[in-house]
Amino acid sequence: MHPILFEIGPFTVRTYGLLLAVSFIAGILLALRRSRARGLNQNQMINMSLLIMLAGIVGARIMYVIPHWNEFSANPLDIISPFQSSGSIGLTGLTMYGGFIAAVLVSILYLRVNRLSIWKACDAFAPSIALGIGISRVGCFMNGCCFGLPTESALGVVFPAFSAAGSFYPDVALHPAQLYNAVLGFGLFGLLMWLDRKPRYDGFLFAVLLIAEPVTRFFVDLFRYYESSMTLGSLGGIALSVNQGISLVLIGLGLLLLGWTRNRARQRSSRSRSRHG
């Protein structure tokens, strides 16, 4: 673990913040290259990428702050200021699904307003999302946040006492849930890039992402620690987190999108054959 990258006077630059920035930059560069291959206007895609980055951070921040308001009530400016009252640089506390949902909604709105192909653009950006998850989760591990439950398995990691994980579970081996998510994120990235080697109908890759990522997230969360404010209750005797609840909703939406885009592609293909038949 190496949560602090370097310090400049009273300010601290954290490894998580750097890797989050790397995930955005790498994801955007990849998405621009892929969108160019799909014939999408590059200037508009650059604009959308900037909106995605902004919406992603705002959405992730809002979803974190709501159940953790007691942490910000004394210094509300810490919600939006990158210069925290603690002296660190960056926003300490982001929830991935909040950023994902906000980024998707803003992207769809931008694409509709500019009359661009929504699902073609979503397919161009889908692998970038998986890649970003993989990179940023490595940052979570380095930071000691988003940690797992105690385990006696060989995979267990004992986090330093100064980390969030170590303060909750001192000298206890925990599931490295961050690395589970990172490996699965990189794996999903590879799967999407492999699936994209063959021509697919618009919306296919994004639908696969919308199904596969929440499935992996749901199962990893079975091994992850959550505060009571981030739990919904129990399902079959298993504690259900807010993120798992969101995962179930996203899986359902992904299945609906997969079926709808497939039927739409078939209908368009049928109409094309009838016109040229």
C-alpha positions in Angstrom: 0.0 0.0 0.0 1.1 3.5 -0.8 -1.8 5.9 -0.2 0.3 9.1 -0.3 2.1 9.7 -3.5 4.0 12.9 -2.4 3.6 16.0 -0.3 4.1 19.6 -1.2 4.2 21.7 1.9 0.9 21.2 3.7 -0.8 19.6 0.7 -0.9 15.8 0.1 -1.3 14.2 -3.3 -2.8 10.7 -3.0 -2.2 7.7 -5.2 -5.9 7.1 -5.6 -6.4 10.6 -7.0 -3.6 10.0 -9.5 -4.9 6.7 -10.7 -8.4 8.1 -10.9 -7.0 10.8 -13.3 -5.2 8.1 -15.2 -8.4 6.1 -15.6 -10.2 9.1 -17.0 -7.4 10.0 -19.4 -6.8 6.5 -20.6 -10.5 5.9 -21.0 -11.1 9.1 -22.9 -8.2 8.5 -25.3 -9.4 5.0 -26.0 -13.0 6.1 -26.5 -12.0 8.9 -28.9 -10.1 6.4 -31.0 -13.0 4.0 -31.1 -15.5 6.7 -31.8 -13.4 7.9 -34.7 -13.6 4.4 -36.2 -17.4 4.5 -35.9 -17.6 7.7 -37.8 -18.6 9.9 -34.9 -17.6 13.6 -34.9 -14.5 14.0 -32.8 -15.1 17.5 -31.5 -18.5 16.4 -30.2 -17.0 13.3 -28.7 -14.3 15.4 -26.9 -17.1 17.7 -25.6 -19.0 14.6 -24.4 -15.9 13.2 -22.8 -15.4 16.3 -20.7 -19.1 16.2 -19.7 -18.7 12.6 -18.7 -15.7 13.4 -16.5 -17.5 16.2 -14.8 -20.8 14.4 -14.3 -18.9 11.2 -13.2 -17.1 13.1 -10.4 -20.2 15.0 -9.3 -22.4 12.0 -9.3 -19.9 9.9 -7.5 -19.5 12.6 -4.9 -23.2 13.1 -4.3 -23.9 9.4 -3.8 -21.1 9.3 -1.3 -22.0 12.4 0.6 -25.7 11.6 1.1 -25.2 8.6 3.5 -22.1 10.2 5.0 -23.4 13.7 5.7 -22.1 13.6 9.2 -18.6 13.7 7.8 -19.2 17.0 6.0 -21.6 18.9 8.2 -18.8 20.7 10.0 -17.0 21.7 6.8 -19.6 21.6 3.9 -17.0 23.1 1.5 -15.2 19.8 1.6 -18.0 18.4 -0.5 -16.9 20.4 -3.6 -13.4 21.8 -2.8 -10.4 19.7 -4.0 -8.4 21.4 -1.2 -9.8 19.6 1.9 -9.8 21.0 5.4 -7.6 18.1 6.4 -4.9 19.4 4.1 -5.2 16.7 1.4 -5.8 17.5 -2.3 -8.7 15.7 -4.0 -12.2 14.6 -3.1 -12.0 12.0 -0.3 -15.0 9.8 -0.9 -16.5 8.8 -4.2 -19.1 6.1 -5.0 -18.6 4.5 -8.5 -22.2 3.8 -9.3 -23.2 7.4 -8.6 -20.6 8.5 -11.1 -21.6 5.9 -13.6 -25.3 6.7 -13.5 -24.7 10.5 -13.8 -22.3 10.1 -16.7 -24.6 7.8 -18.6 -27.6 10.2 -18.2 -25.6 13.2 -19.2 -24.2 11.4 -22.2 -27.6 10.3 -23.4 -28.9 13.8 -23.0 -25.9 15.3 -24.9 -26.3 12.8 -27.7 -30.0 13.4 -28.1 -29.6 17.2 -28.1 -26.9 16.9 -30.8 -28.8 14.2 -32.7 -26.0 11.7 -32.5 -26.3 7.9 -32.5 -26.7 7.1 -28.8 -25.9 3.4 -28.9 -23.1 3.7 -31.4 -21.4 6.2 -29.0 -22.2 4.1 -25.9 -20.5 1.1 -27.6 -17.5 3.3 -28.3 -17.2 4.2 -24.7 -18.1 0.8 -23.1 -14.6 -0.7 -22.9 -13.3 2.6 -21.5 -15.7 2.2 -18.6 -14.4 -1.3 -17.8 -10.8 -0.1 -18.1 -11.4 2.8 -15.8 -12.9 0.5 -13.2 -9.8 -1.7 -13.3 -7.4 1.2 -12.9 -9.3 3.1 -10.3 -9.8 0.0 -8.2 -6.1 -0.4 -8.0 -6.1 3.1 -6.5 -8.7 2.0 -4.0 -6.4 -0.8 -2.9 -3.4 1.5 -2.6 -5.6 3.9 -0.6 -7.0 1.1 1.7 -10.6 2.0 1.1 -13.4 -0.2 -0.3 -12.0 -3.1 1.6 -13.4 -6.6 2.2 -14.5 -8.6 5.2 -12.2 -10.7 7.4 -10.9 -13.9 5.8 -8.6 -16.8 6.7 -7.9 -17.6 3.0 -4.5 -17.2 1.4 -5.9 -14.2 -0.5 -6.3 -12.2 2.8 -4.4 -8.9 3.1 -3.5 -7.2 6.4 -3.8 -3.4 5.8 -1.6 -0.9 7.7 -3.2 0.7 10.8 -3.2 4.2 9.2 -5.5 3.0 6.4 -9.3 2.9 6.6 -9.2 -0.9 6.4 -6.6 -1.1 9.1 -8.4 1.2 11.4 -11.6 -0.9 11.2 -9.8 -4.2 11.3 -6.3 -3.8 12.9 -4.0 -6.8 12.2 -6.8 -8.8 10.6 -6.5 -10.3 7.1 -9.2 -9.0 4.8 -10.5 -9.9 1.4 -8.8 -7.5 -1.1 -12.2 -6.7 -2.6 -10.6 -3.8 -4.5 -8.3 -6.1 -6.4 -11.2 -8.5 -7.1 -13.0 -5.6 -8.7 -9.8 -4.5 -10.5 -9.1 -7.9 -12.0 -12.7 -8.3 -13.1 -12.7 -4.8 -14.5 -9.7 -5.5 -16.6 -11.2 -8.9 -17.6 -14.4 -7.2 -18.7 -12.3 -4.7 -20.7 -10.6 -7.6 -22.5 -14.0 -9.3 -23.1 -15.5 -6.2 -24.7 -12.5 -5.6 -26.9 -12.6 -9.2 -28.0 -16.4 -9.1 -28.7 -15.8 -6.0 -30.8 -13.6 -7.8 -33.2 -16.7 -8.8 -35.1 -19.4 -6.4 -36.4 -22.2 -6.1 -33.8 -25.5 -4.2 -33.8 -25.4 -0.8 -32.1 -25.9 -1.1 -28.3 -24.6 -4.6 -28.0 -21.4 -3.8 -26.2 -23.0 -1.3 -23.8 -25.7 -3.9 -23.0 -23.0 -6.5 -22.2 -21.3 -4.0 -20.0 -24.5 -3.1 -18.2 -25.1 -6.8 -17.4 -21.6 -8.1 -16.8 -20.2 -5.4 -14.6 -23.1 -5.4 -12.1 -23.0 -9.2 -11.9 -19.4 -9.2 -10.9 -20.0 -6.3 -8.6 -22.9 -8.1 -6.8 -20.7 -11.1 -6.1 -17.6 -9.2 -5.0 -19.8 -7.2 -2.6 -20.6 -10.4 -0.8 -17.0 -10.2 0.5 -16.9 -6.4 1.0 -17.4 -4.4 4.2 -20.1 -1.8 4.3 -21.3 0.6 6.9 -24.9 0.3 8.1 -25.8 3.4 6.1 -24.9 1.6 2.9 -27.0 -1.5 3.5 -30.6 -2.1 2.3 -31.4 -5.1 4.5 -31.0 -8.8 3.9 -31.9 -11.2 1.1 -32.1 -14.8 2.0 -30.1 -14.2 5.1 -27.4 -12.3 3.2 -26.9 -8.6 3.9 -27.7 -6.6 0.7 -25.8 -3.4 0.1 -27.1 -0.3 -1.7 -24.6 -1.0 -4.5 -26.0 -4.6 -4.8 -29.5 -3.2 -5.1 -28.3 -0.9 -7.9 -26.5 -3.8 -9.5 -29.8 -5.8 -9.7 -31.5 -2.8 -11.3 -28.7 -2.3 -13.8 -28.7 -6.0 -14.7 -32.4 -5.8 -15.5 -31.9 -2.7 -17.6 -29.0 -4.3 -19.4 -31.2 -7.4 -20.3 -34.0 -5.1 -21.6 -31.5 -3.1 -23.6 -29.9 -6.2 -25.1 -33.3 -7.5 -26.2 -34.5 -4.1 -27.5 -31.4 -3.3 -29.5 -31.3 -6.8 -31.0 -34.9 -6.6 -32.1 -34.3 -3.2 -33.5 -31.3 -4.4 -35.5 -33.4 -7.3 -36.8 -36.2 -5.1 -37.9 -33.8 -2.7 -39.7 -32.2 -5.6 -41.4 -35.6 -7.0 -42.5 -36.7 -3.6 -43.8 -33.4 -3.3 -45.7 -33.8 -6.7 -47.3 -37.4 -5.9 -48.3 -36.3 -2.7 -50.0 -33.6 -4.4 -52.0 -35.4 -7.7 -52.5 
